[in-house]
């Protein structure tokens, strides 16, 4: 005996077995996933749905009452798996894949689209695991990230906690707040470090379904009723989370004038650096009249110090401005070579500046303090 | 060099050409086209056709209209547009050239 469902497939009503329905639904969602980069993806899937409906209608006219899983399997074999459709292929495939590849966030889009260019994004990401959680799913997510056993990790942390390391609690709460929850199938896959491909996504979707259907994933499944204590924990953490977030916002608001002042000081310093570089020691003296009228003994070290100072202040400033502009105008991000060059240059100039500062500061303490 | 890979490469361009050739004779709906392509053993799985039809339609080479069916819901009948016809003409020339090239090489 099986439960049946009534579905509307391509405009015709069918009675379909529960398991057959799940298989078909999974197949159609895989198709949607497969074609989603394509113009007219909905249309393609609609057409395929209509064709499947036609094939079912032929079956029913042969005297059957209900669509069974065997019928669905037969139809899927006939229509082909998403990757088969690509393998027999069409030249537009290559073009679309490239187009998809350029804007694919983390390679997920391109990888999911064409089975020929499977992206092996096996890089793990840290997420909270919503499917297996006691409180927030932090430990579960970490276990998935590290590839450890969840229960073992939980026990370990519990033991550490009991041993008196109370700092774990705030750390846990901060992790809960900061680490995002794995919501989509793709996120769940990258949490476990599995390649994000259509096949795997299909597997996850089916797995999730199986778990709900068979109750395999017992009480810890997030949509299962949770115990009173767990609910209390949830509520508590939610309240704490809000509180902390509000605190953060308040803190940011309080800090904003300070940050503003810092910004102004920063710009002033930059201005001073430029002035010094252009006008030499005289400008510095006129900028800081309260400093004793002194000129550095060694002009060479002074020049080095000025250049280093400009780089020291200028590089972060330019990077900051660049960052803001690239956010606003959607510029290409800086390439990593340039980035590292700048970082190294900054470190070198910081070192040079430090050395010169020490030399100059020792000779002229007032100038040393006021110049930077 | 995988022989299946080369074969599917060869079929790639062919498939569009054959679909357009079929539709040049008379408008047809997807299941008719599938039937004929299967007879010609050009496709193995039916799903291959649908993305192709949609792409050709999006490129204005095909158009379709809904026609009532005696058995079941209305069907999409595809036909070649004017642009599709001139496109097909070019493909035909290219196909003949290819044919000649292959014949020339295999006979010489």
Contacts between the chains, C-beta under 8 A, distances in Angstrom:
chain1	res1	chain2	res2	distance
A	10	B	73	6.7
A	11	B	73	4.1
A	12	B	72	6.3
A	12	B	73	6.1
A	31	B	47	7.7
A	35	B	51	6.4
A	38	B	51	6.4
A	38	B	54	7.5
A	38	B	55	7.7
A	39	B	54	7.8
A	39	B	55	7.8
A	39	B	58	5.4
A	40	B	54	4.5
A	40	B	55	7.7
A	40	B	57	7.6
A	40	B	58	5.6
A	43	B	54	5.2
A	44	B	50	4.9
A	44	B	51	5.1
A	44	B	54	4.9
A	47	B	30	6.3
A	47	B	50	4.6
A	47	B	53	7.2
A	47	B	54	7.2
A	47	B	76	7.2
A	48	B	47	6.1
A	48	B	50	5.2
A	50	B	30	8.0
A	50	B	73	7.3
A	50	B	76	7.8
A	51	B	30	6.3
A	51	B	31	6.6
A	51	B	34	7.8
A	51	B	46	6.6
A	51	B	50	7.4
A	53	B	72	7.9
A	53	B	73	7.6
A	54	B	31	6.2
A	54	B	72	6.7
A	57	B	71	7.6
A	57	B	72	5.6
A	78	B	45	7.0
A	78	B	46	5.8
A	79	B	45	6.1
A	79	B	46	5.0
A	79	B	47	4.3
A	80	B	44	7.2
A	80	B	45	2.5
A	80	B	46	6.6
A	80	B	47	4.1
A	80	B	48	6.6
A	81	B	45	7.8
A	82	B	47	7.7
A	84	B	44	7.5
A	84	B	45	4.9
A	84	B	47	7.1
A	84	B	48	7.6
A	85	B	45	6.5
A	85	B	47	4.3
A	85	B	48	5.1
A	85	B	51	6.6
A	87	B	8	6.4
A	88	B	8	6.0
A	88	B	11	6.8
A	88	B	15	7.7
A	88	B	43	6.5
A	88	B	44	6.6
A	88	B	45	7.0
A	88	B	48	4.6
A	89	B	8	6.0
A	89	B	12	5.5
A	90	B	12	6.1
A	90	B	15	6.9
A	90	B	16	7.1
A	90	B	48	8.0
A	90	B	51	6.9
A	90	B	52	5.6
A	90	B	55	7.0
A	91	B	12	5.6
A	91	B	13	6.7
A	92	B	55	5.5
